[in-house]
Structure formats: structure tokens, C-alpha cells
Amino acid sequence: MHIGNVYAALAAWLSARAGHDGNSAAGRLLLRIEDIDMPRVKPDADRWIMDDLTWLGLDWDGEPVYQSDRGDLYERALAALRDHDVLYPCFCSRAEIRAASAPQEGDGYVIYPGTCARLDPTEREGRLAAGRRHSWRCRLSQRAIEFDDEIYGRQRFDLARQIGDTVLRRSDGLYSYQLAVVVDDLMMGVNDVVRGRDLLRSTALQLWIRDRLVAGGILPEQMGADASADAGGAANVDDAHNSGDIRFAHLPLIDDPHGKRLAKRDRALDLGALREEGVRPETIVGYCAWLLRLIPEPQPVLPQELLPLFSWRGLERDHADRLCDLTQLTPRRPHVTDRT
């Protein structure tokens, strides 16, 4: 884990353990290992994550859930969407998509131009019969999805214009994050989502997928739910984004000292390196609490000490992405003079 992961994990832990904004009963915190992209999974990464969380004092409820064990659920969800005619095969290569598309809103997000959605049905079936390599995309209509975010307020995204038809299963057979996370949240009864602001747009897409799955009869009791009923009911998920049954809190992002988004390849900012430097867990927790604007300055603190302080109000007032300053985390070494 790096500092950005810890910052988000602490926010999720506090949201669950303190109750919604500190004003309701505590909830359950679930641990999901999102290892759906198996070729990129590092051996023992899950064990490192759980060790880091334990070292920080961030506990969770129940056994970890691994996406790599849930392929049958994702396939059944994909089949239901296919049966309801909201998917189509896409034969485009990445290079073809990049050449035909333009990034949107200055953030590098690429809208698929809908090339394969316009294929003649005979041509489409011929390509499938010939065994042409293809992904499966969802067909998004000209409609808007709206939802409330605890930090960024009311959000509205036009599905076709701002998101575009999205791959739900890749051409190599791997299921996309967008499909897997919706199925998992639905099956696990997740009703409080805390994550980075870069996923605001994805939230609109995921709510659309969720609605389609519920309309297709893919309910927890039919797919073998793995969460207890009190973790969040499935009966009313079909209008979740209207009724407020799911709460969303999207956090400002954490950048490195040069203003670039934190990356796993930056060894200096991961917990392994910081622990080797002798940084204490309460120092990291306190630093992340300051990034969350729960305390006025970075200082060592235990997660439990933050529970009565928890609120999203500080982030509501300060949406700016944060810079991570290593000098506030690593111990100061004493100056040594060479007297030889």
C-alpha cells in the first residue's frame, strides 16, 4: 500500500466505524481483494495489504473476498446483460479506438466512437462465426445519471456523451473492473462507498449497470449472496441512486511532491519503505487524518482517537488534491559531523 491507499482506507474505516458522518450506528467494513486482472497480480500482494492494514490498526469484518474466486458470478451477470440486449461484441483494437476517438474534458478519458455498435447484424454474426477476437461492450443510451456525493455534492453525467459504450469483458476473457465491482457491491450488500474522485464518472456507469442487473433479475438471493441481510438490503437497489440507499464519498487525490498522481512504482511512498525507515503507524494515520482535514496539522494519532472527530465537512470545504510531503513522515536523522 502507498500513502494514497492508506488515506482512502482510513476514510472508509472511519465512515464504517463511526457511522455515517458520526451520526448513526457503526456499520460493517468489508475487505475485498480486487485481483480480477490476474496477469498483473503480484504473489503475496494480498498478504502484504492485510499486514499493512493490521499494522495501521484498521480492522475489517469477516473473511476477505477475492474477485478471482467469483468468475461464475461475473459470467452470469454478463449473460443476463447480453440476454437483455444491452451488450454487443466489439472487434476494434486499442490502436483503432485511439485513432477514432478524442479525449474528453482534458482528463485523457477516451469515449468509444461506437464503431461496432453500428455493424450490420449479418457482418457481426459473420465475424463471431469466424472466431474473430472481441470484447463485450455495454450500449449506453442518451440519458443522464444523477447521484449525490458526500464531498462533491450533486453529480450528473450524460451516459452516451461523457462515458460512452464501455467494455465489460475484455477480448482476453478478463472481466472489467466496472462489471466486477458492481456485482460484488450488489452481492455483498455494500451501501457506503469511499474512494478517489477519479471514479466519480465511473459511479454513474456503475449505477446504470446495477439498474440493468436488477432489471434482469440478478438479485443476491438468486446468485448466492455472501452477505447477511443487515449488510444492506437488495430489495430496493433498483432505485438506489434516486433514493439515497447507497452513499458515496469521493476523496481528493494524493499527488507526489512533484504534483503527479501517486503511483505504485514510487517505492519511496509505499508502506514497505516507510516501515523500513522506522515510521510509526500512528504517524502515518495522523498524516492521513490531516489529509482528510480531520485534524489541523499532521501529528501521531491512533485510528480509534479519530472516531469522535470524523466528518466529511473538512473535505466539503477543500476539494483540492493533496501533495504528499515525505519530510512530514520520515524521522529526522541527527546531523553527524566527521571529526577524523
C-alpha positions in Angstrom: 0.0 0.0 0.0 1.1 3.6 -0.6 0.0 6.7 1.2 -2.9 7.3 -1.1 -4.2 3.8 -0.4 -3.9 4.3 3.4 -5.7 7.7 3.1 -8.6 6.1 1.4 -8.6 3.0 3.7 -8.7 5.2 6.7 -11.6 7.2 5.3 -13.5 4.0 4.6 -12.7 2.6 8.1 -13.9 5.8 9.8 -17.0 6.0 7.7 -18.0 2.5 8.8 -16.8 2.5 12.4 -18.1 6.0 13.2 -21.4 5.6 11.4 -22.5 7.9 8.6 -20.7 11.2 9.4 -20.6 10.2 13.0 -24.3 10.5 13.4 -25.6 6.9 13.1 -24.8 3.4 14.3 -21.5 1.9 13.2 -21.5 -0.3 10.2 -19.5 -3.3 8.9 -16.3 -2.9 6.9 -15.7 -5.5 4.2 -12.3 -6.4 2.7 -12.3 -7.2 -1.0 -9.1 -8.2 -2.8 -9.6 -6.9 -6.3 -7.4 -9.3 -8.2 -9.6 -9.7 -11.3 -6.7 -8.8 -13.6 -4.8 -12.0 -12.8 -1.8 -11.4 -15.2 -0.9 -8.3 -13.2 -1.3 -9.8 -9.7 1.9 -9.9 -7.7 2.3 -13.0 -5.5 1.5 -12.4 -1.8 0.2 -8.9 -2.5 -3.0 -9.7 -0.6 -0.9 -10.8 2.4 1.1 -7.5 2.3 -2.1 -5.5 2.1 -3.7 -7.2 5.1 -0.4 -7.0 7.1 -0.3 -3.2 6.4 -3.9 -2.7 7.5 -3.3 -4.7 10.7 -0.1 -2.7 11.4 -2.1 0.5 11.0 -4.8 -0.7 13.3 -7.5 -0.8 10.6 -9.6 -3.9 11.1 -12.4 -5.4 9.0 -15.4 -7.8 9.4 -15.5 -11.3 8.1 -13.2 -13.1 5.7 -11.6 -11.3 2.7 -13.5 -11.8 -0.6 -11.3 -12.4 -3.7 -12.6 -11.4 -7.1 -10.5 -14.1 -8.6 -12.9 -16.6 -7.0 -16.0 -15.0 -8.4 -15.8 -15.6 -12.1 -19.0 -17.6 -12.3 -20.9 -14.6 -10.8 -19.5 -12.2 -13.3 -20.3 -14.6 -16.2 -23.9 -14.9 -15.1 -24.2 -11.2 -14.8 -22.7 -10.7 -18.2 -25.1 -13.3 -19.7 -28.1 -11.5 -18.1 -27.0 -8.2 -19.7 -26.5 -10.0 -23.0 -30.0 -11.5 -22.8 -31.4 -8.1 -22.3 -29.7 -6.8 -25.4 -27.6 -4.1 -23.7 -24.2 -5.7 -24.9 -22.6 -6.1 -28.3 -19.3 -7.6 -29.4 -16.5 -5.1 -30.2 -13.8 -6.2 -32.7 -11.8 -2.9 -32.5 -8.2 -2.9 -31.4 -6.9 -0.3 -29.0 -5.0 1.4 -31.7 -8.2 1.7 -33.8 -10.1 3.1 -30.9 -7.4 5.7 -30.1 -7.3 6.8 -33.7 -11.0 7.2 -34.0 -11.6 8.9 -30.6 -10.8 12.1 -28.8 -10.0 12.6 -25.1 -12.8 14.2 -23.2 -12.7 17.1 -20.7 -9.0 17.3 -20.7 -8.6 14.3 -18.4 -7.5 11.8 -21.0 -10.7 9.8 -20.8 -11.5 8.3 -24.2 -15.1 7.9 -25.5 -15.5 4.9 -27.7 -16.9 6.1 -31.1 -19.5 3.3 -31.4 -17.9 1.7 -34.4 -19.0 -1.9 -33.7 -22.4 -0.8 -32.4 -23.2 0.3 -36.0 -22.1 -3.0 -37.6 -24.6 -4.7 -39.9 -26.1 -7.7 -38.0 -25.0 -10.1 -40.8 -21.5 -8.7 -40.6 -21.4 -9.0 -36.8 -22.6 -12.6 -36.9 -20.1 -13.5 -39.6 -17.3 -12.2 -37.5 -18.4 -14.1 -34.5 -18.8 -17.3 -36.5 -15.3 -16.9 -37.9 -14.0 -16.7 -34.3 -12.8 -13.1 -34.5 -11.3 -11.9 -31.2 -13.7 -9.5 -29.5 -14.6 -7.8 -26.3 -18.2 -7.2 -25.0 -19.4 -3.6 -24.6 -22.5 -2.2 -22.9 -24.6 0.0 -25.1 -25.3 3.3 -23.3 -28.3 5.4 -24.1 -28.7 9.2 -24.3 -29.7 9.7 -20.7 -28.3 11.2 -17.6 -27.5 9.5 -14.2 -27.5 11.7 -11.2 -26.3 11.0 -7.6 -25.3 12.8 -4.5 -21.7 12.7 -3.3 -20.9 13.5 0.4 -17.9 15.6 -0.7 -18.5 16.9 -4.2 -22.3 17.3 -4.0 -24.8 16.6 -6.7 -23.3 14.9 -9.8 -24.7 14.5 -13.2 -23.2 12.5 -16.1 -24.6 12.0 -19.6 -24.0 8.3 -20.3 -23.5 8.5 -24.0 -21.7 11.8 -24.2 -19.5 11.7 -21.2 -18.9 7.9 -20.7 -19.7 6.1 -23.9 -20.1 2.3 -24.6 -17.7 0.6 -22.1 -16.0 -2.8 -22.2 -17.4 -5.2 -19.6 -15.4 -8.2 -20.7 -12.1 -7.8 -22.4 -11.1 -9.7 -25.6 -8.7 -11.9 -23.5 -11.7 -13.1 -21.4 -11.0 -11.0 -18.3 -13.9 -9.2 -16.7 -13.7 -5.5 -16.3 -13.4 -3.7 -13.0 -16.7 -1.9 -13.9 -18.7 -5.1 -14.0 -16.9 -6.9 -11.2 -17.3 -4.1 -8.7 -21.0 -3.7 -9.4 -21.7 -7.4 -9.0 -19.6 -7.5 -5.8 -21.2 -4.5 -4.2 -24.6 -5.8 -5.0 -23.9 -9.3 -3.7 -22.1 -8.1 -0.6 -24.7 -5.6 0.4 -22.4 -2.6 0.1 -24.2 0.7 0.7 -21.3 3.0 1.6 -18.6 3.6 -1.0 -15.5 5.6 -0.2 -12.9 6.1 -3.0 -10.9 8.6 -5.1 -12.6 11.4 -7.1 -11.2 9.9 -10.3 -14.0 7.4 -10.0 -16.9 9.9 -10.0 -17.6 9.3 -13.6 -17.4 5.5 -13.1 -20.1 5.8 -10.4 -22.6 6.9 -13.0 -21.7 3.9 -15.2 -21.8 1.5 -12.3 -25.3 2.7 -11.2 -26.5 2.1 -14.7 -25.0 -1.4 -14.8 -26.6 -2.0 -11.3 -30.0 -1.0 -12.6 -29.7 -3.3 -15.6 -28.7 -6.2 -13.4 -31.6 -5.7 -11.1 -34.0 -5.3 -14.0 -32.6 -8.6 -15.4 -33.4 -10.4 -12.1 -29.8 -10.7 -10.9 -30.5 -10.3 -7.2 -28.4 -11.5 -4.3 -30.8 -14.3 -3.3 -30.7 -15.7 -6.9 -26.9 -15.6 -7.3 -25.9 -16.9 -3.9 -25.4 -13.8 -1.7 -22.4 -13.9 0.6 -23.5 -11.1 2.9 -26.0 -11.1 5.8 -29.3 -9.3 5.3 -28.3 -6.5 7.7 -25.4 -5.5 5.5 -27.7 -3.8 3.1 -31.0 -4.9 1.5 -31.3 -6.0 -2.1 -35.0 -5.3 -2.4 -34.6 -1.6 -3.0 -31.4 -1.5 -5.0 -33.3 -0.8 -8.3 -33.7 2.9 -7.4 -30.6 3.2 -5.2 -29.2 6.3 -6.9 -32.6 8.1 -6.5 -33.5 7.1 -3.0 -30.1 7.5 -1.4 -29.7 3.9 -0.3 -26.1 4.0 -1.4 -23.8 6.7 0.0 -20.8 7.9 -2.0 -17.8 9.8 -0.8 -15.2 10.5 -3.4 -11.9 11.9 -2.0 -9.5 14.4 -3.4 -6.5 12.6 -4.8 -3.0 12.4 -3.3 -0.1 13.6 -5.5 3.6 13.1 -5.1 5.9 16.0 -4.2 6.1 17.0 -7.9 2.3 17.2 -8.3 2.0 13.9 -10.1 -0.6 11.3 -9.0 0.9 8.7 -6.6 1.9 5.5 -8.4 2.7 2.1 -7.1 6.1 2.3 -8.8 7.2 5.1 -6.5 8.8 3.0 -3.8 9.6 6.0 -1.5 5.9 6.4 -0.7 4.8 2.9 0.0 4.4 1.4 3.5 7.2 -1.1 3.0 9.8 1.7 2.5 8.3 3.9 5.3 8.2 1.0 7.8 11.9 0.2 6.9 12.6 3.9 7.6 11.2 3.5 11.1 8.0 5.4 10.6 5.4 4.5 13.2 1.8 3.6 12.2 0.3 6.4 14.3 2.5 8.9 12.4 1.0 7.6 9.1 -2.5 7.6 10.4 -2.1 11.1 11.8 -0.7 12.3 8.5 -3.7 10.8 6.6 -6.1 12.2 9.1 -4.7 15.7 8.3 -5.0 15.0 4.6 -8.7 14.2 5.4 -8.9 17.5 7.2 -9.9 15.8 10.5 -7.0 17.4 12.5 -5.4 20.8 11.9 -1.9 19.5 11.4 -0.1 16.2 11.0 0.5 14.6 14.4 0.6 11.0 15.6 -2.8 9.6 16.4 -4.5 6.2 16.6 -7.5 5.3 14.4 -9.8 5.0 17.4 -8.9 8.5 18.5 -10.3 9.9 15.3 -13.8 8.3 15.6 -15.3 11.3 17.5 -13.7 13.7 15.1 -15.0 12.0 11.9 -16.9 14.2 9.4 -16.8 14.9 5.7 -17.2 18.6 6.3 -13.5 19.4 6.1 -13.3 17.8 2.6 -16.5 19.5 1.5 -14.7 22.8 2.1 -11.4 21.8 0.5 -11.7 19.8 -2.8 -8.1 20.4 -3.9 -5.9 17.4 -4.5 -3.2 17.0 -1.8 0.6 17.0 -2.1 2.4 14.3 -0.1 5.4 15.7 1.7 7.8 13.0 2.8 9.6 15.3 5.2 6.5 15.2 7.4 6.6 11.4 7.5 10.1 10.2 7.8 12.1 10.6 11.0 14.6 13.4 11.1 18.1 12.0 11.3 20.6 13.8 13.6 23.3 15.7 12.0 26.7 13.9 12.3 30.0 15.7 11.9 33.0 13.8 10.7 35.9 14.6 13.1 38.5 12.3 11.7 
